[in-house]
Amino acid sequence: MLPKKDLAIIIVTYNTRKLLDDCLVSVYKAIHPKQGIEVIVVDNKSTDGSVHMVNKKYPQVQLIQNNKNLGFAKANNIGAKLANSNYLLFLNSDTVLKKFSLVKPLKYLKKHPKVGALTIKLLLADGTTDYDNRRGFPTPWNTFCRLFGLSKIFPKSLVFNLYHLGFRQIKRPTAVPVIAGSYFLISLKLFNQIGGWDEDYFFYGEDIDICYRLQQAGYKIIYYPKVSTLHLKGASSGIRQETKKITQASKKIKIKIARASIRAWEIFIKKHYSKKYPAPFIWFMMLGIKIKGSLRLLKWQLS
């Protein structure tokens, strides 16, 4: 077996050929750790020429072609099984790395053994911070505040908008409850110890779940804002306003993703909160999610 690399970068893609190309260009332009990197692309049966593009332009990439769309969690687990590196970076195809986006976060993670996973500052296309990249858990209180609009009325409040941490600016490495899977750095050893991504989630929710399990195991989740990366958020799913002009997602895919996002909340609550909180709280949360989810689905079905 070849010597282990420092870092395996795993990118799951579904019909994001141009975005994937830009992402890979940025990966190879960024400064790499001393022991090098390996790049693993897992394609969820794209029909836009993504596979051909990777084969033609990036022969050094390990390319996995799934025979159907397996979703985010399962595809990432497949990629992780091929990795021959000490650390894993799960990276969205709609991100564009900068010069130090790999080496500085990796150096920090290596120096802090009680840090389970780490993300960096993600910037949206308009230059603003992607606040979904570091957020709170969907506790009964956070869910109540979101369902009844209190988080929008008091966006800066750590009481009413704890889910988005009051939109506070974080300028130094800070422990947070949840980081997104858009840029998710973790050691291979720990990833395997906690069982990887939970494949019950198709799209959305798997990042909340893995962060919850890491913290239950005694590890910290770190938001590292000293370096940043562009995130063309929602370009793959098609359900975000920020990237509606560049997304290639069909109406069918948008509806499927919207359903998956609703299902993700339900899965998380049943797995981790059903024995933690009183039954009326769980009933209320599930009802609220179903109502809000139904309205979201109706929006995409009528669009």
N, C-alpha and C positions, 0 to 999 in steps of 0.2 A: 504493500500500500504506500502511496505517495505521502510525504510528510504533510502534517496538518497545516492548513492556512490559518491566518489569524481570524478571518471573517468570511462567512458565507452570506451573500446577499440574495435573498429569495424574493422573487417578484412574480406575483400571480396576475395574469392578464386575461381579459375577455373583450375582444374587439376594441382594443386601444392601440392600434398599430403606430400611429404618429406619436402619441403620448409615450408609448413604450420606447420608441426610437430615441426620443428626446431624453427620456430617463436614463437609458443605457449610455448615451453619449456623456451625460453628466457623471455617471458612475465611473467611467473610465478616465474622465478628466480630473476627478477629485483625487486628492492625495491619499495614497493607500498605506495601510499599516505595514510594518517591516516584513512580516511573514506573508504578506500578500493577501489577495482576496480570490474568491471563486464566486461566479455569478450563476444562479440557477433560475431559469424562467419556466414557470408552469403555466401552460396555456389551457384554458378551459373551453376548448373547441371553438376558437375564434373563426369567423368567416370573412375577415377583412384583410387577409394577407399577413397577419402578424407572424405566423410561423415561417413563412417564406422570407420575410424581412430579417428575422433573427438568423436564420440559416445562412442567408446571403451576406449580411453585414457583420455578424458577430459569431464567427465559427468557434470562438473560445468559450462561448456560453453553453452551459449544460441545459438543453431544452427538453422539457417533458411535455408531451402532447396527450392530454386527456381526451377520451372519446365522447365526453359530454361535459356540461358545465357542472362541476362538483361543488361550487361555492368557494368561499374564501378560506374557511378553516381547514377543510379536507385537502384542498389543493396546497395550502401552505405546509401541512403535515407531510404530504408526499415529497415536497421540495426539501424539507428538513431531513428526511431519511437519507437523502443523497449527499448531504453536506459532510465534508471532511475538514471541518474547521472548529476552532475552539469557541467561536461566538457566531450568533446568527443575527442578521438584520432582515426583518420582514419589512419590505418596502413596497409602497403602492406604485403602480405604473404611471400614475398621474402626478408624480413628484419630480422635481429637478434639483439635484444636489448641488451644493457649493463646494469650494475648495477644501474646507476643513470639516465637512459634514460627516466624514467617516472616522478620522483619526482622533479628534478631540473627544467625542462622546465615548469612543472605545477605550481611550486612555483613562477616562473618569471611571468607567464601569470596572475596569481591571483593578483600580486602586481602592474600590469600595465593595468588599465582598458581601456586605449586607444589602446591597442594592440588587433587587431581583431583575428589574427591567428599566429601560430608560428611553425617553424620546427627546427630540430637540424642538426648537421653535419652528412651527410651520407657518408660512405666510401665504395668504390667499393671493389671487391674481391681482387684486387692487392694492396689495401691500399691507393689508391689515392682518392681525393675528388670527389664526384659526383656533378659536377658543374650545372647539370640540376636541382638540388634541390633548387637553388636560382638563379633567372635569371630575364631578363627584359621582357617587353611586345613585341608582334610582330607588332611594329609600322611600318609605311611605310619605314622609314629609316633602322630600324633593319632588316626588310624583304629584302630590297635591298642589304644590306651588306651580308646577308646570301646567297641569291640567286646568287650573283656574286662573291662569295668567298672572299670578303674583310675581313670578320671576321676570315678566316683561314690565310690570308696573314698577318694580324695584330692582332693576338690573344690576345695580352696584352693591346690593345687600348680600352679605354672607349668610343672612337668615333666610331670606326669601328666594335667593338665587344661588344657593350653595352648589347646585348641580353644575353651574358654570363658574363656580368659585368667585362669584361677584364680578366677573370680567376683570379681575385685578391683573395688573401688569406684574409679571414675575421676571426679575432681572438676574437672579442667581440660581444655581441648582437647588431645587426645592422638592420635597416629598409631596406627592399629590395622590388622590385616591385612584384615579384612572387615567391611563394614556391610550391613545388610539393606535390601531394596528397599521396606520399609514406609514409610520416609522417606529418600529418596535425592536429594540436591541436587547438581547438576552444571551446568556451563555448556553451553549449546547447542552452541557451537563445538567443545568437547572431546568432547561426546557423539557428534557427527557424525564427528569425526576417528577415534575408536576403533571406529566401526561400530555404535554403539547396543547394545541388548540382543541377546544371541545367541538367535535364535529356535529353535534346536535344543532349548532347554529349554521345557517347557510350563508347569510350576509348580514352584517351588523350584530352587535351583542357579544361576539366572541372575545373582543378586547376587554370589555367590562368583566367578563367571566374569568379570563386568565389573570387579570389584575387582582380580582377578589381572591383567587386561589393562592396567588403569590403572597398576598398580605396575610392570609390565614396561615401560611407556612412560615411567617415571620420576616418576610423580606419587604424592603421599601421599593416604592415606584417613584422614579425621579424624572422631573421635567428639567431639561438642561438647555437653557435659552442662550447660551454663549455662542452657539452657531445656529444657523437657520437653513431652511429648505423651502422652495416654492412648492405649494400644493394646489393643483388645479382640481379642487375638491368636487366630487360628484360627477366627474367627466365619464366615468365608467358606468355608474348607476343611472345617471340621467335625471335624478330627482332633486338636484340642487339648482337653485336660481343662479348661483355664481358661475356655473359652467353650461348653462342650457344652450348657449350658442355654439359650443364646440362638441357637445356630447353626440355620440353615434348611437346611443341606446334607443331601441324601438319602444313603442308604446307598451308592447307586451312585456318587455324587460322592465320598464319602469313600474308597471303594476306588480310584477313578480318581486321586485326589490322592495317596493312599499309594503307588500304582504310580509316579506321576510323581516323587515324592520319591526313590524308590530309583533310578529311571532317571537323575535329575539327578546323583547321585554318580558313576554309571558314565560319563556323558557327560563330566563334568569331568575325571575321571582319564584317560580315553582322550585327550582333547584336550590336556591340559597336563602330565600326569605320565608318559605312556607312554615318552617319550624322556628324561625327567629322572631316573627311578629304575630300578634293575635289574629285569628281568622277573619274578623271584620275588616281589619286593615288590608289583608290580602284580597278579600272580596272586593273592597272598594277600588284598589289599585287595578285589578283585572278588569273590572267594569269600566273604569275610566279609560284604560288603554284600548279596550274594544270599541268604545264610542269614538275616541279620537282617531283610532285606526280606521274605522269605517268611513269617517269623514275624509281622511287622507286618501283612501282608496277611491272614493267617489270622485274626488278632485281629479285623479289621474284617468279614471274611466271616462270622464266627461271632457277631458282636454283633447 
